Amino acid sequence: MDTAIPNDLEAFWMPFSPNRAFKADPRLVVKGQGVHYWTTDGRRILDGVSGLWCVNAGHGRPEIAEAISAQALALDYAPSYQVAHPKAFELANRVSAMMPGGLDHVFFTNSGSEAVDSALKITLAYHKANGQASRTKLIGRSRGFHGAGFGGISVGGMQANRKDYGNLLSDIDHLPHTHSLEHNAFSKGQPEWGAHLAGALEDLVYLHGAETIAAVIVEPMAGSTGVLVPPVGYLERLREICTRHGILLIFDEVITAFGRLGAGSAAERFGVTPDLMCIAKGLTNATVPMGAAIVHDDVHAVFMDAPDGATELYHGYTYSGHPVASAAGLAALDIYAREGLFQRAADLAPYFEDAVHGLRGCPHVIDIRNIGLAAGIELEPRGGVPSKRAHEVFVEAFKSGALIRYTGDVLALSPPLIAEKDHIDQVAAIVKSALEAVD
C-alpha cells in the first residue's frame, strides 16, 4: 500500500497570514545566507526585515549551527525543574551583564509571548508577596503588541489581534499611543512632540487608585504596529510616574533588544531602566526559539524572602533554559560581541535614515519614521480596504527581490545588523519601484 503523504500546502495553517491568498500564490524560501534568502526556483531575495525582526547577525552563521550540533550530541535535554545544566546559568549571566544595572535575574521562556505572560505573572506575584495583593490591574497601551498569549493580547492594543477572543483578562486598561501624523509626520529619530501623553498614566492612577495597579507594559519602540518611536522624554516620564506610585514598569524588548536600536537594549539606548524586561528574537539569532523575562534585583529580592526550601514562583515551562537554545544564545552573543554588531548598527543608522526618508514623495506615502535600523513607511489607505495596498506593495517587492513587512497600512524595514550600504540602497530602490507599481 502506498503510504506516501503528498507535500501540498493545505495541512499547515500559517500564523498571521491570509492563508488562501498565500496558497494560491506561495512564496517559499529554502535557503538563507548572510542577508539573503533563496526561493524554491532559485531566486535570491534580500532580507529587509531580518526574518521577522530576529535574524540580527544574518542567516547561516556556522558558529551557531556548530554550537547547536555539539550541544544536541552532548546533552539534548535536561529539565529546569530542580535539575539544571551549566549553559543556562552561563547564558543568564551573559544576558544580565549586558543589561542596565539591576536587571540581573533571567527567567527563560520559549518565545516573546511567553516572556510577556511570565513578566505579567511575576508582577502580580510580586505585589502579593510584598503585601499589596490589591495591585492586580495591568496597564498596556493602544497599538501595543505583546505576543499571542492571553495575557499579551489583553494588555496589547492592536484591535485585529483582540476582537475574536472575547473579554480576555478583565483587570486591564490602556494608555493612548504616541503616534500623530499631525505633529510628527516624517520625523527622524525621536519626535519632539508627545512626551505629555505619558501623563495619561496619572489619569488612570486617579481613576483606579495606585493601590490597584500592578504594572505598566510598553514597547519602548512599538515595532509590530508600524515602528512608533517614543517622543523625547516620554519613557522618562513613564518611569517617574511608575516609581512615584509603586507601579512596576515592564519594557517589551522582544524586537528592540540585541542591537536593533544600536545598543544592547532600548533601555540602554534611551537611558531608562524598567523593573522587568521581555526579550526573545535576537537572543539566539532566531535559530532556536527562546525568550526571557529579566527581573530587577529589587523585585527578585521580595521572592527570595520566602521560607527556606519553598518554591518562590510557581511558574515555568518544560523547555525553560533548554540546553540547545542556551548553546545557540551563547554563540549568538559571541558573534554580537566579536563583530561589534550593536555599534555597527549605530554607525549604519544615519545612512539607513537617509535612504528610507528618500522615499518621501513616492506614491501613497504619508509618513516615514525611523530609529536605529528600523523604519516604518505609512501609506494612504485604499478606501474601504485597509492594508490592501500595503499587501500589494509587499508582494510586488518580493517579486522584485526583497522581503519587507507590512502591518496595517505601514511597511516596515529592519535589515540585519550585518547589512552593507549597498543592501540598504537595494531594498530602498525595490520599495520605491513597488510603490510606483501599485495603484
N, C-alpha and C positions, 0 to 999 in steps of 0.2 A: 504494500500500500504506500502511495506517495504521501509522505507527511510534511513535505516542504511547505513553508508558510510564505506566501507572496510578500515581497517587500514593497508594499504600497504605502500610501501616506495616511490612511484612514485611522489606524489604531492610536496614533499619538495625538492627543488633544493638547494643542500648543497653548502655553500661557500668554495672556495679554496680547492675543493675536486674532485678527479676522481669519479664522481657520478656513472657511470656504474659499475666500479670495486667495489665500496663500496656496492652497492645494490645487487651485485652478491654474496658478502660475507660480510654481515654487521657486524659492531662492535657496539652494542647498550649497553649503561650503564643506570642503573635505580636507582642507589643509590650512594651517596658519603658520606663518614665519615672519618674524620682525613686525612690521607694521601692515602686513598684508594677509588676506585670505585668498584661497583659490576655490573656485566653484567646480561642480562636477564636470563641466565642459571645458575646464582648463583656464578660465578667465581669472586674471588677478584683480582683486578688489582691495583698494586702500581702506584700511580700518580707521574711520574718522571718529569712532566713539569708544575706542579701547574695549571692544567686545560689547560690554554693557556697563561702561564706566569702571572696568575692573582689571583689564589686562594692561596694567600701568607700565610694566617693563617689556612689553611686546610679547609676541607669540613665540612658541617653540624654544624656550630657554632650556638648554641641555642641563644646566646646573640643577634646575628644579626637577626635571624628569629623572635625573640620576639620583637625587635625594629621595624622591618618591619610591623609585625602584628598590634602592638599598633598604629603605625603612620597611617596605612591604615584605621583603625577604627576611629581614631580621626579626621584626615584630609587626605583624599585620594589624593586630587589635589588642588593646587592653582596656578594661573599664576604668572609669574615673570615680566610681563609687567605692571609696575606702581602699582602693588599689590605684596605682598610677604608674606612669613611665617618665623617664627623665626629660624627654624633649618637650612635654607640655609645660614643665616648670621653666625650662630654658627659654622657650618662646614667650611665656608670660613675662619673664624678666626682661627680655629684649624689647617687648612691646611697651612695658611700663617705663623703661628707661628713655624711650623716645617721646613720651607724652609730657605735658606740663606738670610741674611739681604737684605731688599729692595724688595723682591718678596712678596708683601703684598696685591695684588689685584687679586681676583679669579673670573674668568668668567666661569660659569658652562656650560657644554655640556652633551651629552649623550654617548659619545664614544671618543676613541683616535683619530679617523678620524676627528670627528667634532672639537676636541680640536686643531688639526693641522690647519684645514681650518680657524678656528677662529683666531689663532695666526697669520697666514699669512695675513688675512684681517686687523687685528689690526695694523700690521706693516705698511701696505700700508696707512691706515687711519692716523696713527701717523705722517708719513712723510708729508702727505698733510696738516694736521693741524699745523705742525711745519714749514710750509713754504718751504718744499722741495719736491714738488709734482713730480719732475723728478725722484725721487727714486722709481722705480716700479719693478726693476729686483729682482728676488728671486733666491738664490743660494742653491741648495741641494748638495747631494754627491752620487757618484756611489755606488751601492749596498745598498743605504739607503731605509728604508721602513717607510712611514709616513701615513699609512692608505689607505683607499679606495675611498676617495673623490677626485674630480678632482684636487683640489689644492695639496693634499697629493701625488697623483700619479705623478703629474707634477714635483714636487721637489724630489720625490723618484727616486731611481736609480736601481731598480730591473727590468730587462728587461721584464720578463714574465708578470709583473703587468701593463706594459705600452703599449705593442706592438699592442693590439687590439683596442685602443681607439683614434686613430688619433693624431692630433697635440697637444692636451691638452692645457694647458696655454702656451702662446707663449714667455713671457719675462722671460725665465728660463735659468740657466746654472748650471753646476755641478762641484764640486771638485772631485779629484780622491779618491778612498777608500784607506785604510791603510793596507789592507791585503797583506802579502807577504810570500809565502811558502819558498822562497829562504832565507829570512833574519830572519823570526820569527817563523818557524815551532816548535811546541811543547813548546811554551813559556808558562810560568806560571805567571799569573797576567799581568801587563802592559809590553809589549815588549819594548826593548831598542831602536829598530830601527824604524824610521818612522815619528818623530816629524817634520822633514823638509817638509813633504808633506802638512802641513798647509800653507806653503809658496805659494802653488798654488793659494791661495786666492789673494795674491799680483798680480799674473799674470792676474787674472780676473779683478782686480781693474784697472790695466794698460790697459787691453783690452776694458773694457766697460766704465771706468770712475767711480770713487767712487760716484759721484753725481747721478748716475743712479741706484745704488744698495740699495735695501731696507733692506734685511735681508739675513742671512745665517742660515740654519736649519740643524742640525746634531743630530743623536742619540749619546750620549756620549759613550755608548756601543751599537753597532748595533746588535740587537738580532735576528730579523726575517730572516736576511740574513745568519745567522750561527755563531753568537757570535764573532764579531770583536771587540777586546779590544783596546782602544786608546793607542797609544805609549806614553811613558813618555814624557811630555812636549808638546804634540800635542794640547790638548784643551787649554792650557795656551797660546800657540802661536796664535790659532784662536781668542781667546779673545782679545789679544793685537792688532791684525790687525783690527778686527772689531771696537774696541774702537778708534783707531787712525784715521779710515776713516769714522766714524759716521754711521757704519752699525750695525743694531741690530742683536744680536746673540740669536737664539732660540735653546733650548735643547728639543728634543723629548724624554721625560722620561716616556712614556706610559708603558714601560717594567721596567725601572730601578728604578722608584720611589717606596717608601714603602718597602724598606728592601732588595731588590734583590742583591744589592752590599754590604750589611752590614751597610747601613746608610739610613737615610730618603730619600735621593736623590743621584743621581750620582754627582750633583753639590756639595753637601756636601762631598761626598767620594773623589772627585778629587780636591776640593778647588777652583773651577772655577764657578763664578756666571754669568748666562746668563741674557739677558734682558727680555726674556719670556721663560716659561717652559710649556710643554704639559704633562698632566698626565691623567690616567684612570686606567683600570685594577684593581690593588690592592687598589684603593681608597675605594671601597665598598667590598673588598674581592670577587669581581665578582658576588655578589648576586643580585644586581640591576645595570643595565647599567648606567654608569656615568663617565664623564671626566671633564677636566677643562683646560683652558689656564690661567696660572698665570703670572701676569704682574708686572714689576718692577715699583717702585714709580716714577722714572724719566719719564717713558713712560706714565703712568697713568696721571701724573700731566698735561701733554700737553692737554689731552682730557678735563680735568676739568677746563681748562681756557676758555671754551665755555660760551656764554651768559647765564645768569640765566634763568632757565626753559627750556633750549634747551636739546634735546636728544643728548648725547655726542657721541654715537656709534650706528649706525643703523644696528644692528645685534643681533641675538638671536634665541632661539628655544622654541617651546611650552613647552618643558619639562626641560628647564634650571633650575637647583636647585630644581628638583622635591621633594616633601616632603618625599616620601617613600625612594627615593635614598639618600636623606640627612640623614635620620634616619639610614640607613644602613651604610653610611660613618662614622657617629659619632660612631656607635657601633664597626666598624672595627678599627678605630683609637684607641678606648678604649682598644681593645684586643692587638693591637701592643704595646701600652704603658705599659699596666698592665703586659704582659708576656715578655716584653723586647725582642721582636722578631727581631728587627733590630740588636741588639747586639748579639743575639743568632745566627743569620745568619753569622755575622762576626766571631764568635767563631767556627762555624762549617765549615767555608770555607776552612781552611787548610786540614781538613780530606777529604772533598769533592775533593779538588785538587789532593790529593794523590790517591784517588780512581779512578778518571777519567784518570789521567795520567798512572795509572796501566794498562790501555787498550792499551798503546803503544806496538806495536809488534803484535797486533791482526790482523787477515786477513783484508786487504783492507785499513787499517788506515794509512793516510799520514800526518795527523796533529791533534793535540789536543790543545785547548786553553781554558782558564778559567779565571774568576774573580768572587769574591763573590760566590753566589750559582747559577752560570750559566756556562755552558760549551758547546763548540762545538767540535764535533768529525768528522773530514773531511775524506771522503772516496775517494779512487781512482774511478773515474767514469768508468762505464762499457762502452766499446766502442760503440758510436753511440746512446746510450740511457741514457742521463744524468738523474739522480735522480732515475733510476730504481732500482739500488742496494740498495740505502738508503730506498726506499719504501719497499723493501722486508725485510730489517732488521727491519723496523718499524712494519710490520705485524707480523714477527716472534717474536719480543719482546712482542707484545700484546698477542699473543697466549701463551707465556710463563709467562705472568702475570705482565707486566709493560707497562704503557703508556709512550712513549717517543715522540719526534717530529723530523721530518726531513724537511729540506728546501734545495732544490737542492740536492747536494751530501753531505750535512752536517747533522749529527744527533745532536739534541740539548737536553740538560738536564737542568732543572731548578726546583728542588724539592721544595715543600712547606717549609716555614721557620720553621715549627714545626717538620720537619723530624728528626729522630734519626740516629745515625751512622749505625745501622743495616739496616735501609732503604736504605742508600747510598750504603752499601755493596750489598744489594739485587739487586738494579737497575743496578749496575755495572756488577754483575755476569750475569744478564739476557742479558744485551747488549753484553757482551763477548760471551755468548752462541749463540746469534742471529748472530753475526758477523761470527762465526765459521760455522754456518749452511747455510750461503748464499754464493753462488759462486761469 
